[in-house]
Amino acid sequence: MISLGQAIVDVSMQIDAIPDPGENLFANHSQTAAGGCGFNVLYAAREMGARASLGSALGNGPWADVIKSALSQNGIKHTGMNLEGEDSGFCVALTDNHAERTFISTRGAECHVPKAAFDRIHPGESDVVYLSGYTLVSGTCAALLSFLDKTRQQRFTAVFDVSPVIDEVDSATLERMIEYRPIWTCNESEADLLARRLGIEEARPDSADLVQHDAVTKGRSLNNHAMNVASINGRPQNEALAENLAGRTAEMSSLQCQIPDESKRYTRLVQALNAPLIIHCGSQGAWLCLPGSSPQLIPGFPAQAVDTNGAGDCHTGVLCASLLMGIDLREAVSLANLAASISVESRGAATCPPSPRIVRDVRFKEVLLRDYTRLLLSRLPGKEKQEGKL
């Protein structure tokens, strides 16, 4: 897996609530660690056993040293530029008692690179390349567009993380990304922003506007064509979770659950992109949208969330690593749903669980109950799969 996303340092603080202007308070917990989407997705991929490299730039200074040390400790290669005249950026991440996040970020060397910054990146046909929307609103945009032009005819899998700044991307740049046809991934609010940018103005239904829907969907299998379109371009903390799982399993057997009817709007969105689209929506799971098919909600998992910072990066990193292993896209989304559910039960941004912990988790049994994951276990690394410790 190759990440062209930006790696920075996260200064994370756990607080009761966001302070009012002029108010002073002390954090209940704090942590300083390498982060940013560019690093977090690679950390998740490494936890899944994938090879990983960072292709974005690093600076020179104390923040850059934190990142370089984390890359070395996690077996992640740095193949990008090193800029001597500026340090890498950092982000202050505030997480309140409701696990909601607030960010204040700086721009460092990772945002100030020449147009040729990614000329040294040469993905192989079997590689997965991670791209970030944040890159499109910084000084790195010209370098990323140059990379898109250079690799347009190459057959590797590209995954584009929309990010919450997608509404700041200029129209010409957004059109270039659409033409590249990566796999798009985002959360619900980012999907709303993207839909508005593309002229899809239908509002999200109220939470009370629920319909009966087949959440497990009846066997529409993904074929290789869908993947080729994109290629071109822990355990629960208490017994309550286990009981919740049993109830959810019974629910799934009836193939019915109550969910918001987003299907029509997401169908229009994936038609506009003409590429696979994944919309993760917390404990509900994630929508898998493919051109020419009805969107499918891949169910999520119960979790006792204490910190949602980095959950989306965990989801995307596990998705990318799973695709590297040859796991079907729908199976990869299901596995990413579980990994993200486990990750929010720990504090910090890079908290993706290693694959052995995932297969030991009681919730993994629910993954195996789904017909589209029957081959999943045989492709995961870790001796637990051979020993049958499920």
C-alpha positions in Angstrom: 0.0 0.0 0.0 1.3 3.4 -1.0 0.0 6.5 0.8 0.2 9.9 -0.9 -1.8 11.4 2.0 -0.2 13.8 4.4 1.6 12.6 7.6 1.6 15.0 10.5 1.8 14.9 14.3 -1.5 14.6 16.3 -1.6 16.3 19.7 -4.7 14.6 21.1 -6.6 15.8 24.2 -9.6 14.3 25.9 -11.8 16.9 27.4 -15.3 17.1 28.9 -16.6 19.7 26.4 -15.2 22.2 24.0 -14.4 25.4 26.0 -16.2 28.6 25.4 -14.2 31.6 24.0 -11.8 32.8 26.7 -12.4 29.8 29.0 -9.5 27.8 30.4 -9.5 24.1 31.2 -7.2 21.1 31.7 -7.4 18.0 29.5 -8.3 14.7 31.2 -5.8 12.8 28.9 -3.3 13.9 26.3 -1.1 12.1 23.7 1.4 13.2 21.1 1.9 10.8 18.2 2.4 10.5 14.5 -0.9 10.9 12.7 -2.7 12.5 9.8 -4.6 10.5 7.3 -1.5 9.6 5.4 0.1 7.9 8.4 -3.0 6.5 10.0 -4.1 4.5 6.9 -0.6 3.0 6.6 -0.6 2.0 10.3 -3.9 0.2 9.8 -2.6 -1.6 6.7 0.5 -2.7 8.6 -1.7 -4.0 11.4 -3.4 -6.1 8.8 0.0 -7.5 7.7 0.4 -5.5 4.5 3.6 -3.9 3.2 3.3 -0.1 3.3 5.2 3.0 2.2 4.6 6.8 2.6 5.1 8.7 -0.6 4.3 12.2 0.7 6.9 14.7 1.9 8.4 15.1 5.4 10.1 18.1 6.8 13.1 18.6 9.1 12.5 19.3 12.8 11.0 17.9 16.0 7.6 17.2 14.5 9.1 15.4 11.5 11.3 13.4 13.9 8.2 12.1 15.6 6.8 10.9 12.3 10.1 9.4 11.1 10.4 7.4 14.3 6.9 6.1 14.0 7.5 5.0 10.4 10.6 3.1 11.5 8.9 1.5 14.5 6.0 0.3 12.3 8.0 -1.0 9.4 6.7 1.7 7.0 9.1 2.9 4.3 9.4 6.6 3.4 9.7 7.0 -0.3 8.7 10.6 -0.5 10.7 13.8 -0.4 12.6 15.2 2.6 12.4 19.0 2.8 15.2 20.6 4.9 13.9 24.1 5.3 10.6 23.5 7.1 9.2 21.1 9.8 6.2 18.9 9.3 2.8 20.1 10.4 0.8 19.2 13.5 -2.8 19.0 14.5 -4.5 19.6 17.9 -7.4 17.1 18.2 -9.9 17.7 20.9 -12.3 14.8 21.8 -15.2 15.5 24.2 -17.2 13.1 26.4 -19.6 12.3 23.5 -16.5 11.1 21.4 -17.0 14.0 19.0 -13.8 15.6 17.6 -12.7 19.1 16.9 -9.4 19.8 15.0 -7.0 22.7 14.7 -4.2 22.0 12.2 -1.1 23.7 10.8 0.4 23.3 7.4 4.0 22.2 7.2 6.5 20.8 4.8 3.9 18.1 3.6 1.9 21.0 2.0 4.8 22.9 0.4 6.2 20.6 -2.3 7.2 21.1 -5.9 5.1 19.7 -8.8 7.5 16.8 -9.3 7.1 15.6 -5.6 5.5 12.3 -6.6 7.5 11.6 -9.8 9.6 9.1 -7.7 6.4 7.1 -6.9 6.0 4.1 -9.3 3.1 1.8 -8.2 3.1 -1.8 -9.4 0.0 -3.3 -10.9 -0.9 -5.1 -7.7 -0.4 -2.1 -5.4 -3.1 0.0 -3.8 -2.5 3.8 -3.8 -4.2 6.0 -1.2 -5.2 9.5 -2.2 -6.6 12.2 0.1 -8.9 15.2 -0.5 -6.7 17.2 1.9 -3.9 17.1 -0.7 -6.2 18.9 -3.2 -6.5 22.0 -1.1 -2.8 22.5 -0.3 0.4 23.3 -2.1 0.6 19.6 -2.9 -2.3 19.7 -5.3 -0.2 20.3 -8.4 2.0 17.4 -7.6 -1.0 15.1 -7.1 -2.6 16.2 -10.4 0.7 15.5 -12.1 0.7 12.0 -10.6 -2.8 11.4 -11.8 -1.8 12.4 -15.4 1.3 10.2 -15.3 -0.5 7.1 -14.0 -3.9 7.4 -15.8 -3.3 4.4 -17.9 -1.7 2.2 -15.2 -3.6 -0.7 -13.7 -3.3 -0.4 -10.0 -6.1 0.2 -7.5 -6.5 3.8 -6.3 -8.6 4.7 -3.3 -9.6 8.4 -2.8 -10.6 9.6 0.7 -13.0 12.5 0.1 -12.3 14.3 3.4 -14.3 17.2 4.9 -12.6 19.8 2.7 -14.1 18.5 -0.5 -16.2 21.6 -0.8 -13.0 23.7 -1.0 -11.7 21.8 -4.1 -12.0 23.8 -7.3 -14.3 22.4 -9.9 -11.6 21.7 -12.5 -9.6 19.7 -9.9 -12.6 17.7 -8.8 -13.4 16.9 -12.4 -9.9 15.5 -12.9 -10.3 13.2 -9.9 -13.7 12.0 -11.2 -12.1 11.2 -14.6 -9.4 9.2 -12.7 -12.1 6.9 -11.4 -10.7 5.7 -8.1 -12.7 3.9 -5.4 -14.3 6.8 -3.5 -14.6 6.6 0.3 -16.2 9.1 2.7 -18.5 9.5 5.7 -22.1 10.6 5.5 -21.4 14.4 6.0 -18.7 14.2 3.3 -21.1 12.5 1.0 -23.5 15.4 1.5 -20.8 17.9 0.6 -19.9 15.9 -2.5 -23.5 15.5 -3.6 -24.0 19.3 -3.4 -20.8 19.9 -5.3 -22.2 17.6 -8.1 -25.7 19.2 -8.1 -27.4 16.4 -6.2 -29.5 18.5 -3.9 -31.9 16.0 -2.3 -31.8 16.4 1.5 -31.0 13.6 3.8 -34.2 12.0 5.2 -35.1 12.7 8.8 -34.2 10.0 11.2 -37.9 9.3 11.7 -38.3 8.7 8.0 -37.5 5.0 8.1 -38.4 2.2 5.7 -38.2 -1.6 5.8 -35.0 -2.5 3.9 -33.1 -5.7 3.2 -29.9 -4.7 5.0 -28.0 -7.9 4.2 -29.1 -7.8 0.5 -29.6 -11.0 -1.4 -26.5 -12.1 -3.0 -25.5 -9.6 -5.6 -21.9 -10.6 -5.8 -19.2 -8.2 -7.0 -17.5 -9.3 -10.2 -14.0 -8.6 -11.3 -15.2 -5.9 -13.7 -16.2 -3.7 -10.8 -12.7 -3.9 -9.4 -11.1 -3.4 -12.7 -13.0 -0.1 -13.2 -11.3 1.2 -10.0 -7.9 -0.4 -10.9 -7.6 1.4 -14.1 -7.2 4.9 -13.5 -10.4 -6.5 21.8 -12.9 -8.1 22.3 -16.0 -6.3 23.6 -15.5 -4.8 27.0 -18.5 -6.6 28.7 -21.2 -9.2 28.2 -23.7 -6.6 27.0 -21.9 -6.5 23.6 -22.1 -10.3 23.2 -25.8 -10.1 24.0 -26.2 -7.3 21.5 -24.5 -9.5 18.9 -26.9 -12.4 19.5 -29.8 -10.1 19.0 -28.3 -8.6 15.9 -27.6 -12.1 14.5 -31.3 -13.0 14.9 -32.2 -9.7 13.2 -30.0 -10.5 10.3 -31.5 -13.9 9.8 -34.8 -12.3 8.9 -32.9 -10.1 6.4 -34.9 -7.0 7.6 -33.9 -3.9 9.6 -34.9 -0.3 9.9 -32.6 2.1 8.1 -32.9 5.6 6.5 -33.8 5.4 2.8 -30.6 6.9 1.4 -30.6 4.5 -1.6 -32.0 6.9 -4.2 -29.6 9.8 -3.4 -26.6 7.5 -3.3 -27.6 5.9 -6.6 -27.4 9.3 -8.2 -24.1 10.1 -6.5 -22.4 6.9 -7.7 -23.8 7.5 -11.2 -22.2 10.9 -11.3 -18.9 9.5 -10.1 -19.1 6.4 -12.4 -16.9 4.6 -9.9 -17.3 2.5 -6.7 -18.3 4.6 -3.7 -18.1 3.6 0.0 -20.0 5.7 2.6 -19.2 4.7 6.2 -21.9 5.6 8.7 -20.6 4.7 12.2 -22.2 1.7 13.9 -24.8 1.4 11.2 -22.0 0.1 8.9 -21.2 1.4 5.4 -23.0 1.8 2.1 -21.4 0.1 -0.9 -22.4 1.8 -4.1 -21.5 0.4 -7.5 -22.3 1.9 -10.9 -25.3 0.1 -12.4 -26.3 -1.5 -9.0 -28.5 -0.5 -6.1 -26.6 0.7 -3.1 -26.2 -1.9 -0.3 -25.8 -1.2 3.4 -23.1 -3.5 4.8 -24.1 -3.8 8.5 -21.9 -2.4 11.2 -21.2 -3.6 14.7 -21.9 -2.5 18.3 -19.1 -0.7 20.1 -18.5 1.2 23.3 -16.9 4.3 21.7 -14.5 6.4 23.8 -12.7 8.1 20.9 -13.8 8.3 17.3 -10.6 10.1 16.2 -9.1 8.2 13.3 -11.9 5.7 12.9 -12.4 6.7 9.3 -8.7 6.2 8.6 -8.8 2.8 10.2 -11.7 1.9 8.0 -9.9 3.0 4.9 -6.6 1.4 5.8 -8.2 -2.0 6.5 -10.2 -1.6 3.2 -6.9 -1.0 1.3 -5.1 -3.8 3.0 -7.9 -6.2 2.3 -7.9 -5.3 -1.4 -4.2 -6.0 -1.4 -4.9 -9.5 -0.1 -7.3 -10.2 -2.9 -10.4 -9.9 -0.7 -13.6 -9.0 -2.5 -14.7 -5.4 -2.1 -17.9 -6.2 -0.2 -16.0 -8.5 2.2 -13.3 -5.8 2.6 -16.0 -3.3 3.6 -17.4 -5.7 6.2 -14.0 -6.3 7.7 -13.3 -2.6 7.8 -16.6 -2.0 9.6 -15.5 -4.4 12.3 -11.9 -3.0 12.6 -13.3 0.6 12.9 -15.8 -0.5 15.6 -12.9 -2.0 17.6 -10.7 1.1 17.1 -13.1 3.5 18.7 -12.9 1.6 21.9 -9.4 2.9 22.5 -8.0 6.4 22.7 -5.8 7.9 20.0 -5.9 8.4 16.2 -3.9 5.3 15.1 -5.7 2.6 17.0 -6.5 0.0 14.3 -6.4 -3.5 15.9 -4.0 -6.1 14.5 -5.7 -8.8 12.4 -5.3 -11.6 15.1 -7.3 -9.4 17.5 -10.0 -8.9 14.9 -10.5 -12.6 14.3 -10.5 -13.3 18.1 -13.2 -10.7 18.6 -16.6 -12.1 19.3 -18.1 -9.8 16.7 -16.0 -11.5 14.0 -18.3 -14.4 14.2 -21.0 -12.2 12.9 -18.8 -11.3 9.9 -18.5 -15.0 9.1 -22.3 -15.5 9.3 -22.7 -13.3 6.2 -22.6 -15.3 3.0 -20.2 -12.9 1.2 -17.5 -13.5 3.8 -17.1 -17.2 3.5 -13.6 -16.9 2.0 -12.5 -14.1 4.3 -10.9 -16.2 7.1 -8.7 -18.1 4.7 -7.1 -14.9 3.4 -6.4 -13.2 6.7 -2.8 -13.3 8.2 -2.4 -14.7 11.7 -2.1 -18.2 13.1 -5.5 -17.9 14.9 -7.2 -18.9 11.6 -5.4 -22.2 11.4 -6.0 -22.9 15.1 -9.7 -22.2 14.8 -9.7 -19.9 17.8 -13.1 -18.3 17.0 
